[in-house]
Every structure is written in C-alpha cells, then in structure tokens.
Amino acid sequence: MEPATVAMILLSCGAQMQGCHMVDTRPAIYAGMDQCIAALPVRLEGTGMIGKCQPVTGVAPGNRVAMVRVTRGNGSGAISTDYLVQRVDAGTD
C-alpha cells in the first residue's frame, strides 16, 4: 500500500480563534502523515501560528502545489472550499 500524500497547512488566527486564514498558499507536501506530524512543531516554533496535516489526493511528494479557494454563492450564503492542486508555472517561450 502506498503512503498517503499529506499536506502541511499553516493558519494564522485571531486572538479569540474565531477567524483564521491560510498563511502559505504553497503548502509543504509529505509522503506520509508521520513525516508531516514530525515536521509540524519545528515549522510552527515561534510563529504564533497553528497548523494541521491533511491527506490529499492527486499530488505526489516532491511536486509543487498551490492552494485554490473556490467560493460558491455570495453574501451570507457563500460557501468556500479550499483545494490543493499541482502547481504548473507558466513557461517562457
């Protein structure tokens, strides 16, 4: 069985933990949950941020990824979903 691909998500939150936003739109990718969990305390040390390790599909370790937020609707009925996608940089011709 292949190890799960896991992304480290870093969040910056307000004092009351009511609102948080993603700090890095290029999350680090790990070959498994154990690797991500081991790296998380080191990455968070002294930053005041919180973080989590989240399984992802369709992205191999070592590939660069980007976070894409899709919002459906508007106003108070809007729903946002964050996706990790493989990052493809535009080449120069």
N, C-alpha and C positions, 0 to 999 in steps of 0.2 A: 504494500500500500504506500503510495506516495505521500510525503509530508504535506500538510496543509500549508498553503501560502497565507502569510499573516502580514497585515499592515499595522504599523505603529501610528496611531492618531494622537496628535497633541492638541490640547484645548487650553484656551485662556478664559477664565471665568471671573465674574464679578464677585465682590466680597460676600454676597449672600448666596452665591452659587445658583442664582436664578437664570442668568443668561451666560452662555458660553459660546465662543466662536473658535473655529479651527485656526490654528496658528500657522501651520505649514501646509500649503496645497500640494506638496510633493512628498507624501508620506514615505517613510523607510519601509522596505519590504524584506521579510524574513522567510526562511524555508520552513519554519515551524513555530508553534506557539511558545515553546520553551525558550527559543532564541530571543523572541521578541520580549517576553516577560523578563528575561535576564538583563536585556539592554535598557528596559524602561526606566528603572531607578537612576541609572547613570545619566540618561538623557534628560530627566526631569530635575536632577540635583541643582538647587539654587535658582531655578527659573520661576517658581511660583505657579507653574502650570500643572495641569493634570493630564493624564494620558491613558490610553487603553490599547489593547491589542485586539485586532478584529480580523477574523478569517475573511479572505477574499477569493474570488474565482476569476479565472481568465488572465491572471498576471503571474508570470514566473519570477522567482527570486532573481535579482540582478537587473531586471527590467526597470526602466524609469516609469513612474506613474504620476498621474495628476488627479486631484480631487475635482469632480464636476458636480455642482449643485443644480438640480432641476427643480423649479418651482412651478406647481400647477395651481391655477386659480389666482385670485388676488384678494387683498384686504384680509379680514379676519378668517376667511375661508381658505386661504392659501396653505398649501402643503408642500414642504420642501423635502427632497430626498438627495442624499449625497452618494455619489458613485465613485469608485476608483477605476480609472481606465488607463490602459497603456499609453504612455506619453510618446507622441511622434512629433519631433521637431521638424519644422519646415526647412527643407534643404535649399541651398542657393545654387542656381544654375549658372 
